Amino acid sequence: MLEVHPSQSTIHSWRDFCIHLATIVIGLLIAIGLEQTVEVLHHRHQVAETRKVLELELDQNRRAYADRISEFHRQTAALLNNIDVLRYVQQHPEARQESLPGILVWHAVRGEFTESAWKTAQQSNVTALMPQDEVRRYTLTYDRVEQVAKSFDVIWPAIVQARLYSIFDSDPTHLTPAQLADELTYTRNVLVQHFAAAAALVQLNRADRSFTPALTKDELNEIMHVSDAEQDPKLAAAVAITNKRLPADAQNPVSQSMSKPESSPLPAQQDVEAVSKVAAPSNRNK
């Protein structure tokens, strides 16, 4: 707070008055300038400290993202394994557990994502002191981090439902035909939710390329066999007919014709449908 003290000397002329007034004005301007300088320096310090804390937090989230990518690949293999095992049991009613082509795996890892530093920056209004382009970048990145973190809350209940049978009997060969059919349906639902959650991983990488390794569309398509029909020479005529119905920038095969193969969110509806096809009953275990 600025304080102005009255002069102790007597003013005898207009000249004395003007000198006195000028002294007061100059003193006030200096005081205000110093106060604003201190405030600016304090704000700069706040922003610098906030950036350091946010970078540390983002580093932790990048590590959690890399772990989630590894978990995605592990979970994909585990779920496809579970479907193979359940199909085998379904097709071989007399099979014993020790003769099955694998065991059922239902593990899942949440991931250590955090947003506490970002929320603190918002609540303390430090973000108002930062360039708005920078704030928008942080906002987008943390929105994507939140989506990735929340995706586990969608998958986990589906996994619990799929493994609920093991509370009463962990041996899948003891399941009745009706229970096996339900179990395959539950497992396919987990697989669909699993691939739908991949969209959050892809979007986080797009928002901030420092989140690596990237989960690419071609990688997902390979897992789900989406491009098999697109690249089958025997289906060239059918692909050509389909391409006539599609926009020029969305021709098949997608990975070869599109200049920006990651221009749309993943997985798209056709990707989710492809998961259902992968999980659909087949005769490969006969």
SVG drawing of the C-alpha trace seen along z (x, -y; Angstrom):
<svg xmlns="http://www.w3.org/2000/svg" viewBox="-27 -33 38 119">
<polyline fill="none" stroke="black" stroke-width="0.4" points="0.0,0.0 1.3,-3.5 1.3,-6.2 1.5,-10.0 2.7,-12.2 1.9,-15.9 4.8,-18.3 6.3,-19.7 7.4,-23.0 5.3,-26.1 4.5,-26.9 5.0,-30.7 4.5,-30.9 3.1,-29.2 6.6,-28.2 6.9,-26.4 3.5,-24.8 4.4,-23.5 7.8,-22.1 6.0,-20.4 3.3,-19.0 5.8,-17.7 7.8,-16.0 4.7,-14.2 3.7,-13.1 7.2,-11.9 7.4,-10.0 4.0,-8.4 5.0,-7.4 8.3,-5.9 6.4,-4.0 3.8,-2.7 6.4,-1.7 8.4,0.2 5.3,1.9 4.3,3.0 7.8,4.2 7.8,6.3 4.4,7.7 5.5,8.5 8.6,10.3 6.5,12.2 4.1,13.3 7.0,14.4 8.4,16.4 4.9,18.0 4.7,18.9 8.3,20.3 7.7,22.5 4.3,23.7 6.0,24.7 8.6,26.7 6.0,28.5 3.8,29.2 6.8,30.6 7.6,32.9 4.0,34.0 3.9,34.5 7.0,36.6 5.3,38.9 2.3,39.0 4.5,39.8 5.9,42.8 2.4,43.9 1.4,43.6 4.3,45.8 3.3,48.3 -0.3,48.2 0.8,48.8 2.7,51.9 -0.4,52.9 -2.5,52.5 -0.4,55.0 -0.3,57.4 -4.1,57.1 -4.8,57.6 -2.8,60.8 -4.4,62.0 -8.0,61.4 -7.5,63.1 -5.9,66.0 -9.0,66.2 -11.3,66.3 -9.2,69.2 -9.3,71.1 -13.0,70.6 -13.7,71.7 -11.7,74.8 -13.7,75.7 -16.9,75.0 -15.8,77.3 -14.3,80.0 -16.9,80.6 -14.9,83.6 -11.6,81.7 -9.9,81.4 -8.3,78.2 -4.7,79.6 -5.3,80.4 -6.5,76.9 -4.4,74.8 -3.7,72.1 -5.0,70.6 -7.5,67.7 -5.8,64.4 -7.8,61.5 -5.2,59.1 -5.5,55.4 -3.3,52.4 -4.8,48.9 -1.8,46.7 -0.4,43.9 -1.7,40.8 -2.0,37.5 -3.4,34.0 -2.9,32.4 -0.3,29.8 -2.5,28.7 -5.6,28.4 -3.5,26.4 -2.4,24.0 -6.0,23.5 -7.4,23.0 -4.6,20.5 -5.3,18.5 -1.6,18.8 -2.9,19.9 -4.3,16.3 -0.7,15.1 0.5,17.5 0.2,17.0 -3.2,18.3 -1.8,20.5 0.3,22.2 -2.7,22.7 -4.7,24.1 -2.0,26.7 -1.9,27.7 -5.7,27.9 -5.8,30.2 -3.0,32.4 -4.6,32.8 -8.0,33.4 -6.5,36.3 -4.6,37.6 -7.9,37.6 -9.6,39.6 -6.9,42.2 -7.1,42.5 -10.9,42.8 -10.8,45.5 -9.8,48.0 -13.0,47.4 -14.9,48.6 -12.9,51.7 -12.5,52.9 -16.2,53.6 -16.4,55.6 -13.3,57.7 -14.9,58.3 -18.1,59.6 -16.1,61.8 -14.1,63.4 -17.0,63.6 -17.4,67.4 -14.0,68.0 -15.3,67.0 -17.3,70.2 -15.1,72.5 -11.9,71.4 -11.9,74.4 -13.5,73.3 -14.1,76.9 -16.8,77.1 -18.9,74.4 -22.1,75.5 -22.7,74.8 -25.0,71.9 -22.3,70.5 -19.6,70.9 -21.7,69.0 -22.2,66.2 -18.5,66.2 -17.6,65.8 -20.0,62.9 -18.5,61.2 -15.0,61.7 -15.9,60.2 -17.4,57.2 -14.1,56.7 -12.2,56.9 -14.5,54.3 -14.2,52.0 -10.4,52.5 -10.1,51.4 -12.5,48.5 -10.3,47.3 -7.4,47.2 -8.9,44.1 -7.9,42.2 -4.3,43.3 -4.2,42.3 -5.7,38.9 -3.2,38.2 -0.3,38.8 -1.9,36.5 -2.4,33.7 1.2,34.0 3.8,35.9 6.1,36.3 3.8,39.1 5.4,42.1 5.4,44.7 2.5,43.9 -0.3,46.4 -0.9,46.1 -3.9,46.9 -2.0,49.4 -0.9,51.2 -4.6,51.5 -5.7,52.5 -3.1,55.3 -4.3,56.6 -7.9,56.5 -7.3,57.6 -9.2,54.5 -7.1,54.2 -7.3,57.9 -10.2,57.4 -8.9,54.0 -5.6,55.6 -6.9,59.0 -6.2,59.2 -9.3,61.4 -11.5,58.6 -10.1,55.9 -13.3,55.5 -15.4,55.3 -12.9,52.7 -13.2,50.7 -17.0,50.6 -16.7,49.5 -14.2,46.8 -16.8,45.3 -19.1,44.7 -16.4,43.2 -14.9,39.7 -11.7,39.2 -9.6,38.8 -10.9,42.0 -10.1,44.6 -9.1,48.2 -6.7,49.5 -6.6,46.8 -3.0,47.1 -1.8,46.6 -4.1,44.0 -4.6,41.6 -2.0,38.9 -2.9,38.6 -3.7,42.1 -4.4,40.8 -6.7,38.0 -9.8,39.5 -10.3,40.7 -9.5,44.3 -11.0,46.8 -13.6,45.8 -16.9,47.7 -15.6,50.1 -12.7,50.9 -15.0,51.7 -17.1,53.9 -13.9,55.6 -13.1,56.5 -16.5,58.3 -15.6,60.2 -12.2,61.2 -14.0,62.4 -16.8,64.2 -17.0,68.0 -14.7,69.8 -13.6,73.3 -9.8,72.7 -9.6,74.7 -11.3,77.8"/>
</svg>
